[in-house]
Amino acid sequence: MRMRKLKKRIKIRIEGVALATLIFVFAVVAGMLDYPDHVADEEGYCAMVRLHQNSGGNAGWPAYRGECKSEKWVSND
């Protein structure tokens, strides 16, 4: 009787750990799927800020989110 309760407790704990691991893996995968969109948004923003700087403010966007952090778009001036 006592052994049966112990086995049941162990089974419940293993299922709980498995569920927590599954949720963690799902969150990591969801975060990884979002990364390319973030990179594309940052590159687009930097391209428009650079255009604004190069055109003297006639085109593009001012740096409303701050200066570009992407090395690809940093000005060498």
N, CA, C and O atoms as CSV, one atom per row, in Angstrom:
chain,resi,resn,atom,element,x,y,z
A,1,MET,N,N,0.818,-1.188,0.000
A,1,MET,CA,C,0.000,0.000,0.000
A,1,MET,C,C,0.866,1.257,0.000
A,1,MET,O,O,0.647,2.172,-0.794
A,2,ARG,N,N,1.833,1.292,0.883
A,2,ARG,CA,C,2.711,2.442,0.992
A,2,ARG,C,C,3.537,2.615,-0.283
A,2,ARG,O,O,3.752,3.736,-0.742
A,3,MET,N,N,3.996,1.500,-0.848
A,3,MET,CA,C,4.792,1.535,-2.072
A,3,MET,C,C,3.967,2.057,-3.253
A,3,MET,O,O,4.491,2.751,-4.125
A,4,ARG,N,N,2.700,1.724,-3.274
A,4,ARG,CA,C,1.819,2.171,-4.353
A,4,ARG,C,C,1.640,3.697,-4.301
A,4,ARG,O,O,1.648,4.354,-5.342
A,5,LYS,N,N,1.482,4.255,-3.111
A,5,LYS,CA,C,1.357,5.715,-2.968
A,5,LYS,C,C,2.638,6.409,-3.407
A,5,LYS,O,O,2.595,7.456,-4.053
A,6,LEU,N,N,3.767,5.828,-3.056
A,6,LEU,CA,C,5.049,6.406,-3.434
A,6,LEU,C,C,5.218,6.407,-4.950
A,6,LEU,O,O,5.671,7.398,-5.523
A,7,LYS,N,N,4.862,5.315,-5.595
A,7,LYS,CA,C,4.951,5.237,-7.061
A,7,LYS,C,C,4.022,6.253,-7.719
A,7,LYS,O,O,4.371,6.853,-8.736
A,8,LYS,N,N,2.848,6.443,-7.142
A,8,LYS,CA,C,1.898,7.411,-7.692
A,8,LYS,C,C,2.451,8.834,-7.567
A,8,LYS,O,O,2.332,9.634,-8.494
A,9,ARG,N,N,3.054,9.143,-6.419
A,9,ARG,CA,C,3.651,10.470,-6.234
A,9,ARG,C,C,4.787,10.712,-7.222
A,9,ARG,O,O,4.897,11.792,-7.803
A,10,ILE,N,N,5.617,9.712,-7.404
A,10,ILE,CA,C,6.733,9.843,-8.352
A,10,ILE,C,C,6.209,10.058,-9.765
A,10,ILE,O,O,6.742,10.882,-10.509
A,11,LYS,N,N,5.169,9.321,-10.134
A,11,LYS,CA,C,4.584,9.457,-11.474
A,11,LYS,C,C,4.036,10.873,-11.677
A,11,LYS,O,O,4.228,11.470,-12.737
A,12,ILE,N,N,3.357,11.405,-10.662
A,12,ILE,CA,C,2.794,12.760,-10.758
A,12,ILE,C,C,3.920,13.790,-10.894
A,12,ILE,O,O,3.808,14.727,-11.683
A,13,ARG,N,N,4.994,13.621,-10.135
A,13,ARG,CA,C,6.120,14.564,-10.231
A,13,ARG,C,C,6.793,14.488,-11.594
A,13,ARG,O,O,7.165,15.518,-12.157
A,14,ILE,N,N,6.954,13.292,-12.125
A,14,ILE,CA,C,7.567,13.143,-13.451
A,14,ILE,C,C,6.698,13.796,-14.506
A,14,ILE,O,O,7.212,14.458,-15.408
A,15,GLU,N,N,5.388,13.621,-14.409
A,15,GLU,CA,C,4.482,14.269,-15.362
A,15,GLU,C,C,4.556,15.786,-15.245
A,15,GLU,O,O,4.502,16.489,-16.254
A,16,GLY,N,N,4.679,16.294,-14.024
A,16,GLY,CA,C,4.794,17.738,-13.821
A,16,GLY,C,C,6.070,18.297,-14.421
A,16,GLY,O,O,6.054,19.355,-15.050
A,17,VAL,N,N,7.173,17.592,-14.230
A,17,VAL,CA,C,8.457,18.025,-14.803
A,17,VAL,C,C,8.388,17.968,-16.323
A,17,VAL,O,O,8.893,18.862,-17.003
A,18,ALA,N,N,7.770,16.927,-16.858
A,18,ALA,CA,C,7.641,16.808,-18.315
A,18,ALA,C,C,6.799,17.953,-18.876
A,18,ALA,O,O,7.133,18.519,-19.917
A,19,LEU,N,N,5.722,18.288,-18.197
A,19,LEU,CA,C,4.873,19.392,-18.650
A,19,LEU,C,C,5.623,20.723,-18.584
A,19,LEU,O,O,5.541,21.529,-19.511
A,20,ALA,N,N,6.344,20.952,-17.504
A,20,ALA,CA,C,7.118,22.191,-17.379
A,20,ALA,C,C,8.195,22.277,-18.453
A,20,ALA,O,O,8.442,23.354,-18.996
A,21,THR,N,N,8.834,21.164,-18.763
A,21,THR,CA,C,9.847,21.138,-19.815
A,21,THR,C,C,9.221,21.430,-21.173
A,21,THR,O,O,9.796,22.165,-21.975
A,22,LEU,N,N,8.064,20.867,-21.433
A,22,LEU,CA,C,7.369,21.105,-22.699
A,22,LEU,C,C,6.996,22.581,-22.847
A,22,LEU,O,O,7.161,23.153,-23.924
A,23,ILE,N,N,6.504,23.189,-21.798
A,23,ILE,CA,C,6.157,24.614,-21.838
A,23,ILE,C,C,7.400,25.466,-22.072
A,23,ILE,O,O,7.355,26.428,-22.838
A,24,PHE,N,N,8.500,25.126,-21.424
A,24,PHE,CA,C,9.749,25.860,-21.602
A,24,PHE,C,C,10.243,25.757,-23.044
A,24,PHE,O,O,10.638,26.760,-23.637
A,25,VAL,N,N,10.223,24.556,-23.607
A,25,VAL,CA,C,10.667,24.365,-24.994
A,25,VAL,C,C,9.772,25.150,-25.943
A,25,VAL,O,O,10.267,25.767,-26.887
A,26,PHE,N,N,8.477,25.138,-25.711
A,26,PHE,CA,C,7.547,25.894,-26.544
A,26,PHE,C,C,7.864,27.392,-26.486
A,26,PHE,O,O,7.846,28.065,-27.517
A,27,ALA,N,N,8.151,27.914,-25.307
A,27,ALA,CA,C,8.471,29.339,-25.162
A,27,ALA,C,C,9.761,29.688,-25.889
A,27,ALA,O,O,9.850,30.743,-26.518
A,28,VAL,N,N,10.753,28.823,-25.810
A,28,VAL,CA,C,12.023,29.068,-26.504
A,28,VAL,C,C,11.813,29.075,-28.012
A,28,VAL,O,O,12.322,29.954,-28.708
A,29,VAL,N,N,11.071,28.105,-28.516
A,29,VAL,CA,C,10.812,28.037,-29.960
A,29,VAL,C,C,10.024,29.267,-30.416
A,29,VAL,O,O,10.321,29.837,-31.465
A,30,ALA,N,N,9.039,29.671,-29.649
A,30,ALA,CA,C,8.254,30.862,-30.009
A,30,ALA,C,C,9.146,32.103,-30.042
A,30,ALA,O,O,8.982,32.957,-30.913
A,31,GLY,N,N,10.069,32.207,-29.122
A,31,GLY,CA,C,11.006,33.333,-29.110
A,31,GLY,C,C,11.941,33.317,-30.303
A,31,GLY,O,O,12.274,34.367,-30.853
A,32,MET,N,N,12.364,32.127,-30.704
A,32,MET,CA,C,13.264,32.018,-31.850
A,32,MET,C,C,12.541,32.358,-33.146
A,32,MET,O,O,13.157,32.893,-34.068
A,33,LEU,N,N,11.264,32.063,-33.236
A,33,LEU,CA,C,10.504,32.373,-34.446
A,33,LEU,C,C,10.289,33.866,-34.600
A,33,LEU,O,O,10.122,34.350,-35.719
A,34,ASP,N,N,10.291,34.599,-33.512
A,34,ASP,CA,C,10.074,36.037,-33.533
A,34,ASP,C,C,11.343,36.813,-33.903
A,34,ASP,O,O,11.251,37.959,-34.343
A,35,TYR,N,N,12.499,36.220,-33.735
A,35,TYR,CA,C,13.769,36.922,-33.935
A,35,TYR,C,C,13.951,37.474,-35.360
A,35,TYR,O,O,14.336,38.636,-35.494
A,36,PRO,N,N,13.695,36.699,-36.435
A,36,PRO,CA,C,13.876,37.263,-37.777
A,36,PRO,C,C,13.021,38.512,-38.029
A,36,PRO,O,O,13.460,39.433,-38.718
A,37,ASP,N,N,11.813,38.545,-37.479
A,37,ASP,CA,C,10.974,39.734,-37.627
A,37,ASP,C,C,11.592,40.937,-36.930
A,37,ASP,O,O,11.546,42.054,-37.446
A,38,HIS,N,N,12.165,40.707,-35.769
A,38,HIS,CA,C,12.819,41.794,-35.036
A,38,HIS,C,C,14.007,42.338,-35.829
A,38,HIS,O,O,14.191,43.552,-35.913
A,39,VAL,N,N,14.802,41.459,-36.402
A,39,VAL,CA,C,15.971,41.883,-37.178
A,39,VAL,C,C,15.523,42.670,-38.405
A,39,VAL,O,O,16.106,43.707,-38.721
A,40,ALA,N,N,14.497,42.190,-39.094
A,40,ALA,CA,C,14.001,42.890,-40.280
A,40,ALA,C,C,13.458,44.268,-39.910
A,40,ALA,O,O,13.689,45.236,-40.634
A,41,ASP,N,N,12.745,44.367,-38.800
A,41,ASP,CA,C,12.230,45.668,-38.355
A,41,ASP,C,C,13.366,46.636,-38.051
A,41,ASP,O,O,13.311,47.806,-38.430
A,42,GLU,N,N,14.391,46.146,-37.369
A,42,GLU,CA,C,15.530,47.002,-37.018
A,42,GLU,C,C,16.273,47.466,-38.269
A,42,GLU,O,O,16.670,48.627,-38.360
A,43,GLU,N,N,16.461,46.569,-39.225
A,43,GLU,CA,C,17.154,46.948,-40.466
A,43,GLU,C,C,16.351,47.959,-41.268
A,43,GLU,O,O,16.924,48.888,-41.838
A,44,GLY,N,N,15.031,47.794,-41.321
A,44,GLY,CA,C,14.178,48.747,-42.026
A,44,GLY,C,C,14.209,50.115,-41.364
A,44,GLY,O,O,14.290,51.142,-42.038
A,45,TYR,N,N,14.144,50.117,-40.041
A,45,TYR,CA,C,14.212,51.371,-39.290
A,45,TYR,C,C,15.531,52.080,-39.558
A,45,TYR,O,O,15.553,53.285,-39.805
A,46,CYS,N,N,16.628,51.335,-39.511
A,46,CYS,CA,C,17.945,51.947,-39.720
A,46,CYS,C,C,18.100,52.477,-41.146
A,46,CYS,O,O,18.717,53.521,-41.358
A,47,ALA,N,N,17.547,51.768,-42.110
A,47,ALA,CA,C,17.610,52.232,-43.498
A,47,ALA,C,C,16.865,53.554,-43.653
A,47,ALA,O,O,17.339,54.455,-44.345
A,48,MET,N,N,15.711,53.676,-43.019
A,48,MET,CA,C,14.937,54.909,-43.138
A,48,MET,C,C,15.591,56.062,-42.374
A,48,MET,O,O,15.543,57.205,-42.829
A,49,VAL,N,N,16.197,55.780,-41.227
A,49,VAL,CA,C,16.913,56.821,-40.481
A,49,VAL,C,C,18.114,57.290,-41.287
A,49,VAL,O,O,18.382,58.489,-41.364
A,50,ARG,N,N,18.829,56.362,-41.880
A,50,ARG,CA,C,19.991,56.722,-42.712
A,50,ARG,C,C,19.557,57.575,-43.912
A,50,ARG,O,O,20.230,58.544,-44.265
A,51,LEU,N,N,18.429,57.209,-44.536
A,51,LEU,CA,C,17.899,57.985,-45.656
A,51,LEU,C,C,17.542,59.397,-45.194
A,51,LEU,O,O,17.804,60.368,-45.904
A,52,HIS,N,N,16.954,59.512,-44.025
A,52,HIS,CA,C,16.602,60.824,-43.471
A,52,HIS,C,C,17.848,61.664,-43.247
A,52,HIS,O,O,17.853,62.858,-43.546
A,53,GLN,N,N,18.906,61.050,-42.722
A,53,GLN,CA,C,20.146,61.775,-42.478
A,53,GLN,C,C,20.801,62.202,-43.791
A,53,GLN,O,O,21.271,63.333,-43.915
A,54,ASN,N,N,20.831,61.303,-44.760
A,54,ASN,CA,C,21.497,61.591,-46.038
A,54,ASN,C,C,20.726,62.590,-46.894
A,54,ASN,O,O,21.329,63.298,-47.701
A,55,SER,N,N,19.406,62.662,-46.737
A,55,SER,CA,C,18.601,63.564,-47.566
A,55,SER,C,C,18.389,64.919,-46.905
A,55,SER,O,O,17.672,65.766,-47.439
A,56,GLY,N,N,18.994,65.124,-45.778
A,56,GLY,CA,C,18.811,66.396,-45.076
A,56,GLY,C,C,17.418,66.539,-44.489
A,56,GLY,O,O,16.956,67.657,-44.261
A,57,GLY,N,N,16.756,65.448,-44.247
A,57,GLY,CA,C,15.424,65.483,-43.644
A,57,GLY,C,C,14.294,65.513,-44.638
A,57,GLY,O,O,13.134,65.625,-44.240
A,58,ASN,N,N,14.596,65.414,-45.948
A,58,ASN,CA,C,13.546,65.449,-46.968
A,58,ASN,C,C,12.892,64.092,-47.194
A,58,ASN,O,O,11.800,64.034,-47.759
A,59,ALA,N,N,13.510,63.023,-46.780
A,59,ALA,CA,C,12.960,61.681,-46.964
A,59,ALA,C,C,13.314,60.838,-45.741
A,59,ALA,O,O,14.163,61.224,-44.938
A,60,GLY,N,N,12.677,59.721,-45.610
A,60,GLY,CA,C,12.973,58.814,-44.500
A,60,GLY,C,C,12.351,59.270,-43.197
A,60,GLY,O,O,11.440,60.098,-43.185
A,61,TRP,N,N,12.853,58.722,-42.099
A,61,TRP,CA,C,12.313,59.013,-40.780
A,61,TRP,C,C,13.391,59.604,-39.893
A,61,TRP,O,O,14.558,59.225,-40.001
A,62,PRO,N,N,13.019,60.529,-39.014
A,62,PRO,CA,C,13.973,60.935,-37.983
A,62,PRO,C,C,14.148,59.769,-36.996
A,62,PRO,O,O,13.325,58.855,-36.950
A,63,ALA,N,N,15.198,59.818,-36.234
A,63,ALA,CA,C,15.505,58.720,-35.303
A,63,ALA,C,C,14.600,58.810,-34.083
A,63,ALA,O,O,15.048,59.192,-33.002
A,64,TYR,N,N,13.328,58.461,-34.250
A,64,TYR,CA,C,12.361,58.576,-33.163
A,64,TYR,C,C,12.529,57.491,-32.097
A,64,TYR,O,O,12.036,57.640,-30.979
A,65,ARG,N,N,13.226,56.400,-32.439
A,65,ARG,CA,C,13.502,55.346,-31.441
A,65,ARG,C,C,14.945,55.424,-30.968
A,65,ARG,O,O,15.428,54.513,-30.296
A,66,GLY,N,N,15.612,56.464,-31.298
A,66,GLY,CA,C,17.027,56.580,-30.949
A,66,GLY,C,C,17.883,56.175,-32.138
A,66,GLY,O,O,17.376,55.692,-33.150
A,67,GLU,N,N,19.160,56.374,-32.002
A,67,GLU,CA,C,20.077,56.047,-33.093
A,67,GLU,C,C,20.113,54.535,-33.346
A,67,GLU,O,O,19.794,53.727,-32.474
A,68,CYS,N,N,20.507,54.190,-34.558
A,68,CYS,CA,C,20.546,52.774,-34.953
A,68,CYS,C,C,21.623,52.029,-34.181
A,68,CYS,O,O,22.721,52.537,-33.956
A,69,LYS,N,N,21.281,50.825,-33.788
A,69,LYS,CA,C,22.214,49.977,-33.067
A,69,LYS,C,C,22.842,48.954,-33.993
A,69,LYS,O,O,23.828,48.309,-33.635
A,70,SER,N,N,22.279,48.803,-35.179
A,70,SER,CA,C,22.775,47.814,-36.128
A,70,SER,C,C,24.096,48.281,-36.733
A,70,SER,O,O,24.179,49.392,-37.257
A,71,GLU,N,N,25.114,47.451,-36.664
A,71,GLU,CA,C,26.437,47.793,-37.208
A,71,GLU,C,C,26.375,48.031,-38.713
A,71,GLU,O,O,27.161,48.814,-39.248
A,72,LYS,N,N,25.458,47.370,-39.394
A,72,LYS,CA,C,25.334,47.483,-40.837
A,72,LYS,C,C,24.989,48.916,-41.274
A,72,LYS,O,O,25.372,49.341,-42.364
A,73,TRP,N,N,24.269,49.655,-40.428
A,73,TRP,CA,C,23.779,50.963,-40.815
A,73,TRP,C,C,24.450,52.121,-40.092
A,73,TRP,O,O,24.044,53.269,-40.269
A,74,VAL,N,N,25.450,51.852,-39.297
A,74,VAL,CA,C,26.118,52.918,-38.553
A,74,VAL,C,C,26.902,53.792,-39.526
A,74,VAL,O,O,27.619,53.293,-40.393
A,75,SER,N,N,26.754,55.095,-39.367
A,75,SER,CA,C,27.429,56.037,-40.250
A,75,SER,C,C,28.933,56.070,-39.992
A,75,SER,O,O,29.365,56.014,-38.840
A,76,ASN,N,N,29.726,56.158,-41.050
A,76,ASN,CA,C,31.164,56.255,-40.943
A,76,ASN,C,C,31.633,57.710,-41.089
A,76,ASN,O,O,32.827,57.958,-41.262
A,77,ASP,N,N,30.718,58.656,-41.022
A,77,ASP,CA,C,31.047,60.075,-41.204
A,77,ASP,C,C,31.852,60.611,-40.055
A,77,ASP,O,O,32.212,61.788,-40.050
